[in-house]
Amino acid sequence: MSKPLRIFVTLLACAALTTSPALAAEPVTATADFQEALFNPVDGTLDFEETADGIKVTGTFQKGFASDKPADYQLLVLDNSTVILDFSKDFQEVAEIEAAGVAEFEFTTKTKQKIADIRNEDVVVRQLVDVAAGIKVQAEIGRTKIIKG
């Protein structure tokens, strides 16, 4: 093998060895930490991770859930009032609500959205509540910012 070819092969091998860890880098993540406050009874944490299938959400809520019916809740990512991502159906499928809290849960929402698209946006929990006989509305019971994980 000629000297230039050996140098090229050596450089190529070094490049492959040094870039491999970059390819297997930490997954892109974010988190949302809900703190109980006046008119915002939800207290808990959501963690977001970018996957090949979409965004994986893991979380738990210690309090704030008055109804034990998962279908009464929405979990949304909002940019002001515009819905960027709706996690509601996936959340409703896995949520186990007991004693005003939600046991640890995990789901992956199939989406082309990335963590960068939702970071610094609001994640909101809404509950369907009766305001009068037969009249139900979605009331916001929790809101917080999604921050870098």
Residue pairs with C-beta under 8 A, 6 or more apart in sequence:
1 9
27 49
27 50
27 51
28 49
28 50
28 114
28 115
28 116
28 149
29 47
29 48
29 49
29 50
29 115
29 148
29 149
30 47
30 48
30 115
30 118
30 119
30 146
30 147
30 148
30 149
31 45
31 46
31 47
31 48
31 146
31 147
31 148
31 149
32 45
32 46
32 48
32 123
32 144
32 145
32 146
32 147
33 45
33 144
33 147
34 40
34 42
34 43
34 44
34 45
34 46
34 61
34 64
34 125
34 142
34 143
34 144
35 43
35 144
36 42
36 43
36 63
36 64
40 64
40 140
40 141
40 142
40 143
41 63
41 64
41 66
41 141
41 142
42 61
42 63
42 64
42 65
42 125
42 141
42 142
43 61
43 62
43 63
43 64
44 59
44 60
44 61
44 62
44 63
44 64
44 101
44 102
44 142
45 59
45 60
46 57
46 58
46 59
46 123
47 57
47 58
47 59
47 149
48 55
48 56
48 57
48 115
48 118
48 146
48 149
49 55
49 56
49 58
49 115
49 149
50 56
50 114
50 115
51 108
53 108
53 110
54 108
54 109
54 110
54 111
54 112
54 113
55 85
55 108
55 109
55 111
55 113
55 114
55 115
55 118
56 106
56 107
56 108
57 87
57 90
57 91
57 106
57 107
57 108
57 109
58 104
58 105
58 106
59 102
59 104
59 105
59 106
60 101
60 102
60 103
60 104
60 105
61 101
61 102
61 125
62 101
63 100
63 101
64 100
64 101
64 125
64 141
64 142
65 73
65 97
65 100
65 101
65 102
65 127
65 141
66 100
66 127
66 129
67 73
67 97
67 127
67 128
68 97
68 98
69 97
70 91
70 92
70 93
70 95
70 96
70 97
71 92
71 128
72 127
72 128
72 129
73 88
73 91
73 92
73 95
73 125
73 126
73 127
73 128
74 86
74 88
74 124
74 125
74 126
74 127
74 138
75 86
75 87
75 88
75 91
75 123
75 124
75 125
76 83
76 85
76 86
76 87
76 88
76 123
76 124
76 126
77 83
77 84
77 85
77 86
77 87
77 118
77 121
77 122
77 123
77 124
77 146
78 84
78 121
78 122
78 123
78 124
79 121
79 122
84 113
84 117
84 118
84 121
85 109
85 111
85 113
85 117
85 118
87 107
87 109
90 107
90 108
90 109
91 105
91 107
93 107
94 105
94 106
94 107
95 102
95 105
96 102
96 103
96 105
115 149
118 146
119 146
119 147
119 148
120 145
120 146
120 147
121 145
121 146
122 143
122 144
122 145
122 146
123 143
123 144
123 145
123 146
124 140
124 142
124 143
125 140
125 141
125 142
125 143
126 138
126 139
126 140
126 141
127 138
127 139
127 141
128 136
128 137
128 138
128 139
129 136
129 137
129 138
129 139
130 136
131 137
